[in-house]
Amino acid sequence: MRLILLGPPGAGKGTQAERLVNGFSITQLSTGDMLRAAVAAKTAVGIKAKEIMERGELVSDDIVCAIISDRVEEPDCANGFILDGFPRTIAQAEALDTMLAEKNLNLDAVVEIRVDESILLDRIVKRAAETVGGPRADDNAEALKKRLDIYRAQTAPLVDYYAKTGLLKTIDGMQDIDSVAASIKDSLSS
């Protein structure tokens, strides 16, 4: 099973990804984790990424796609994977489509966790209070507003992009955690 999870910050993507990993025996692929691993392993792509990051610049879509391309070939991805944090833009989605087609792979579904944005601040505040070792640096109202603005401008258009492919499964993220998980599971088996 190869999946993408979409939804605004605080929608519960991380929580649901963890359940999907366990339920389907697939691997969660975080672009941030993959970038750090490629840099640490001193792969060709990792060396390029390190130079860019050391200059304080964003790593290009080409480099991120190359890292994902390498990563999906590792044995732990044989059963499938969940992409976490990628794609974030239409250009990245198109690059992902091309890369997967070159490997004769396809996505099984794109799961959108739809929530009422008015509750997201409460969720972020709760997450900050419950995070072992202290809250994430961006778990506050000001950071959430910026992250939501970026999500709406760059990532939300992916909902229409994937709806046109027939891959999109929209889940009501306003339900309790177990109900959201059950709804995702049901949508993936239909």
N, C-alpha and C positions, 0 to 999 in steps of 0.2 A: 504494500500500500504506500503510495507516494502522495503526500498531502502538503497543502499550504494552509496556514491559519491566518485569517484576516480579522481585524477589529481594532478599534481605537485603544490607546493606552488605558489599562485598567479594566479591559473587557473580560479578562480571564484567560487569555491565550496561553500563558505559561502554565496555569493550573490544568487546563484541558490538555495541553500538549503532554504533560507528565502522565495523565491518565491514558492517553492514546498510545504513548510509548509502551506502557505496561500492558495495555489491553491487546495491542496488535504486534508486540515484539518488534517494533521498529525504532529507528534512531532519530533523536531530535537534533537537527543541525542548526546551530546558531552561527550566523555569519561572524559575529564578534569573536566567538570561541574559535571558529575555523581560521580566522585571520591570525589570531594570537598563536595558534598551533602551527600554522605554516611558517610564521616568523621564527618561532622557537626551533622548528625542525630544519630551518635554513633551506627550504625548498626554493627552486628558482622563482616561483611566484611569491613566496614568502619574503625573499630578499628584496624584490621590487616593492612589495607592500611596506616593508620596514623603512625603506628609503623615503617613501611618500609620507608615511605616518610621522617619521622623525622631522619632516619639514612642516608638520602640522596641517597637512592637506588631507582631503578625503580620498580614500582609495577608489579608483575608477571602477565602473561597472564591469569592464573587461577583466580586471584583476579579481574582483569578487566572483565573477562567473567562472574564471579559471580555477579558483580555489574550490568552489562548489563542484566543478567538474571533476577535479581530482578526488574530492572527498566522497562523492557518491559511488566511486569505484571501490572503496574500501569494503572489506568483508562484512562489517557490521551494518552496512546498508543493503545487504542482499535481500532482506525481507521488505525493505522500503525505508522511508524517512519522512519526517515532517520538517519543512523549512520554516525557520523561526527568524524573522527579521529580513526576509528576502522572499520575493521581490517587494520593493517599496514604491516603485514607479512603473509606469507602462513600459518605458525603455528597458528596465530590468526584467520585466515579465517577458518581453519579446526576446531578450538575450537568453533567458532561461528556456523558453520554448525551443530556440535554435539549438542550444546545448543539449537538451534532452533528446531532441529529434536526431541529432548526430550520434547519440548513444543508443538509439532505438528504444528509448524509455518514454513514458508518458505519465502525466499526473492522473491520479485516480479521482481526486476531488480538491476543491478549494472551499474551505469551511469559513464562512463569515459569521463571527459572533457579534450580533447586532444588539446594542444596548442604548438606553436613554442616556445621553451625555450628562444630564443633570445629576446622575447618581455617581458618576465617575470620581469626583473629588472625594466623596465619602469612602469609596472603595480604596482609593489611593491612601487616604489618611489611615484607614483600617490596616492596609498592607504595611504601611510605615511602622505602625505600632506593633505589628506582629512579626516583623522581620528580625530573625535571629542575627545578632551582631550589629543591629542598628539599621535604620532605613536607607534605601538607595538615595543617592544625591538628588535624583529628580523626582522623589516622592513628596511633592509639595504643590500648592495651588498654582504658583507662577510657572513652574516647569510644566505642569499638566496643561495649562492654557497654551503654551508654546508647542508642546508635543501634539495637542489636538489640532492646532492650526496647521502644522506640518502634515499631520495625518490627512486632514480634509483636503489639503491642496495636492499632496503627492500620492498618497496611498489609497484613499477612498475611490478614486477613479478605477482602481483594479476590480472593484465589485462589478461594474458594468463590463469591463474587459472580460472577466471570467464568466459572467452571466451569458455572454454571447457564445461562449464555447460549450455551454451546457454543463460545465464542471462545478458551478457555484451551488453550494448548499448553505442556505441562510438559517441560522439557529437563533432562537430568542435567548439572548444572554441575560435577560432580566429574571430568569428562573433561578432557583437555588443551584449550587454547584453540581449536585448529583443529577438533577433534572437536565441541566445543560449537557452533561456527559452522556446521559441516556439519549437525548435528542441527537447528539452528534453520532453516536453509535448507530441509531436507527437510520439516520440519513445516509450513512456510509454503507449500510447493508441493503438499501433499497435501490 
